[in-house]
Amino acid sequence: MLALHTILLSFLLPLSQAESLLGVYIFSRHGDRTAKLTPPTNLTGLGYQEIFTSGTYFRDRYVNATNKIAGINTDVVKQSQISASAPQDTVLQNSAQGFLQGLYPPVAITDANADTEKLRNGTIVKIPMNNYQLIPLQSVANSVGAEDASWLQGTTGCALATISSNNYYLSSEYKSTLAATADFYKTLAPLVNNTLPADQISYKNAYTIWDLINVAQIHNSTFDPNKILTDEMFFQARQLADLHEWNLAYNATDTIRAISGATLAAEILAGLNKTITGAGKSKFNIQFGAYANFQSFFGLAQLPAASADFYGVPDYASSMTFELFIDGDATPFPANDAIKVRFLFHNGTTSDSSEPTPFALFGQKQMTLSWQAFVDGMNKFAINGQDAWCRACGNTTGVCSGSAPAGTTATPSSSSSSGSGGVSKAVAGVIGAIVTLAVVLGLAVLVMLVGGMRLVSKKRMSASSSTGSGSPTPMSKSRV
């Protein structure tokens, strides 16, 4: 009996007695915002509160805790220990700043002179905002960004990913769903017809329609005076938005569609690898992005195998976390083969009463992976670097003008016999031009075939679709 008691107590021991955290990489969605179809899209007061609450939670978990990240500064931020980034977008960058305010709040003033600074000439300068801490925010390139964009794939700039997403509109799955839901969207028309014309109120714009309704449900006290919308209708609109966005963000047989998840995977690997190669000097990575990044990554990392909820669009302030840890003490900094990785996800605002949950990556059963197994799994789909991105996307102009098209291998030119297999610069230029023209024409034809549609409506996830993954399941029934 005593042995059983000892075993049970061992499960209750603090994490710090069993594991040591070396660093984390967090990818977070923004907080509550205004609707996409009523630009400019802005972070709301509610969204600010959501993201600040999440930042405070992660402070309590990783910065100011018994089992905090080994060596991380608790009160005064050490800039070399933290990396924060977001695309050049108002909602995402403001969300990042709100999160950082919760992560490292103003430094407590312990004496009368703590919030002042005396200059050489005797001038006394008072530090603004009660010792508010400034943390630089880096800009992320090649990422799904602008919250003003109604179609997030359009902001990636990846030609083949754009074509791949548009292929969904040519599929039998899309056409059958469009027809089957026509009457349902007619019932929703009175709720959104002040913003959308009648010919655009259909499954074609499933996410933007749901987004308008969701924002109104949260913020507009005079919304739906005739009580048209029922809970069942709202839930169905959410499910259809999930289904629509999942099919635009990921396809198991055409993974270039998930370009945003592939580039995110490379960024996560780079951030965690920096922690390891720097022997723990870099400790905390926080990046902000849109829901399409989540959905694309979910598909590539086979997370729906762990839970059908990963087919749904993540709620505002959702986050996924990658913990780098070892069993035992972190001093001295451990060898690579001792390091492990754990993935956690939380849908919506994270707090002490609603914490992240661990899930298995890559369709496996283990909740933790060795560092090498994690790297191998991520490298199966990660796209790292400008040249690799250009090749995968088939882009050959602008910054990609020096890259070979997707599916080709750059070959040195040869001045010898014609049997060398080399391609002259002139011929290579013609090939590049043809590929670029084909991509542009392909885009134009696809848009025309879809019938004048704007390049997709926003948000993602659900199930089935062309991936054949099963029924759509939303991340949550909550509206925020």
Secondary structure, DSSP 8 states (H G I E B T S, - for coil): -HHHHHHHHHHTS-HHHHEEEEEEEEEEE---B--TTSSS--B-HHHHHHHHHHHHHHIIIIISSTT--TT--SSS--GGGEEEEE-S-HHHHHHHHHHHHHHS------STTTTEEE-TTS-EEE-STTT------EE-SSS---TT-S-GGGGT--HHHHHHHHHGGGSHHHHHHHHHTHHHHHHHHHHHTTTS-GGG-SGGGHHHHHHHHHHHHHH-TTS-TT----HHHHHHHHHHHHHHHHHHH--TT-GGGGHHHHHHHHHHHHHHHHHHHTTTS--EEEEEE-HHHHHHHHHHTTGGGT-GGGGS---TT-EEEEEEEEES--SS---GGG-EEEEEEESS--BTTB--EE--STT-S-SEEEHHHHHHHHHTT---SHHHHHHHHT--SGGGTTS--TT-------SS-GGG----HHHHHHHHHHHHHHHHHHHHHHHHHHTS--S--S----S-GGGT--S---S-S---
